[in-house]
Amino acid sequence: MIDVCLLGCGGMMPLPDRRLTALLIRVSGKMVLLDCGEGTQVGLQLAGWGLSSLEAVCFTHYHADHIAGLPGLLATLGNSGKKTPLCLYGPPGLFSVMRGLSVLVPPLPFETYLVEGPDSRKGTIRIGEAKLSSIPADHTAPCFSYRLQLDRAGKFDEKRALKQEIPQCLWKRLQKGESIQWNGRRIESQMVLGPRRKGLKLCYCTDTRPTEEFLRFCRASDLLICEGMYGQEEKRPDAIRKKHMTFSEAAALARDSGSKELWLTHYSPSIKDPFVFLDLARDIFPNAQAGEDLKKKTLFFA
């Protein structure tokens, strides 16, 4: 399963009742934070998932509403006694951004590892048992969109295991996909597993225009979390000029990608109540929801 908590859903500037962009994901007891806008520390405390299992922070880009909360978060992690490394991922520019932000942060008791630009697209980032990958977005600055996938192995076949005289003490490891050497014999997981079953897919994008590449990237998502910077259709020229999306454009992405559910996020400060415009999205994609700070969901295997 995948636990999801939208810590903040605002764009550009925080409002009294809306923090800036940040998404917290938990898989297999490990957590990753996507974006870290101002006020993210508060959202993390209110989410109640703790801090110790945070393994990585991944940035879509380096505009202040997506990264200004990082210095405070790093200091808080240090004060909380974190000792394990923290990985930071993002598009080109991460090293220079971190050099600037480092003057605001005291020496930390844990290592930080930076993975910048194209390197973060080589293979995948592991978060627990899940894989996190990225593609470029279409924004006014270098920007990434992210996808978290949790694969699911085939069903364990006890009859095949017994027929091949595989000891029962090995079954759990084989079910996890391991290959095992046992008494001079190599036992592969596929010897006892059926066809791979459907896993889970979560996609996240902010600050971008709709693209064909992202449409393919998020196809058949169980949950698509996508920016809706503007609600009104008359704002579409602004969305095009500033490289953002409207509610209806996000809904069209969800529909055309075959996603199951859409959460809108990253609202303009001019949108005081996103529910006023929600029908504009639901007319296109009925399972569209307005994101709110601390909105949570657990994605389960079917």
Secondary structure as GFF3:
##gff-version 3
##sequence-region A 1 302
A	DSSP	beta_strand	2	8	.	.	.	ID=ss1
A	DSSP	beta_strand	22	27	.	.	.	ID=ss2
A	DSSP	beta_strand	30	34	.	.	.	ID=ss3
A	DSSP	alpha_helix	40	47	.	.	.	ID=ss4
A	DSSP	beta_strand	54	58	.	.	.	ID=ss5
A	DSSP	alpha_helix	64	67	.	.	.	ID=ss6
A	DSSP	alpha_helix	70	79	.	.	.	ID=ss7
A	DSSP	beta_strand	86	90	.	.	.	ID=ss8
A	DSSP	alpha_helix	94	101	.	.	.	ID=ss9
A	DSSP	three_ten_helix	102	104	.	.	.	ID=ss10
A	DSSP	beta_strand	112	116	.	.	.	ID=ss11
A	DSSP	three_ten_helix	117	121	.	.	.	ID=ss12
A	DSSP	beta_strand	125	127	.	.	.	ID=ss13
A	DSSP	beta_strand	130	136	.	.	.	ID=ss14
A	DSSP	beta_strand	144	152	.	.	.	ID=ss15
A	DSSP	alpha_helix	158	163	.	.	.	ID=ss16
A	DSSP	three_ten_helix	168	170	.	.	.	ID=ss17
A	DSSP	alpha_helix	171	175	.	.	.	ID=ss18
A	DSSP	beta_strand	180	182	.	.	.	ID=ss19
A	DSSP	beta_strand	185	187	.	.	.	ID=ss20
A	DSSP	three_ten_helix	189	191	.	.	.	ID=ss21
A	DSSP	beta_strand	197	205	.	.	.	ID=ss22
A	DSSP	alpha_helix	212	217	.	.	.	ID=ss23
A	DSSP	beta_strand	223	227	.	.	.	ID=ss24
A	DSSP	three_ten_helix	233	235	.	.	.	ID=ss25
A	DSSP	alpha_helix	236	242	.	.	.	ID=ss26
A	DSSP	alpha_helix	247	257	.	.	.	ID=ss27
A	DSSP	beta_strand	262	265	.	.	.	ID=ss28
A	DSSP	three_ten_helix	274	277	.	.	.	ID=ss29
A	DSSP	alpha_helix	278	282	.	.	.	ID=ss30
A	DSSP	beta_strand	288	290	.	.	.	ID=ss31
A	DSSP	beta_strand	295	299	.	.	.	ID=ss32
###
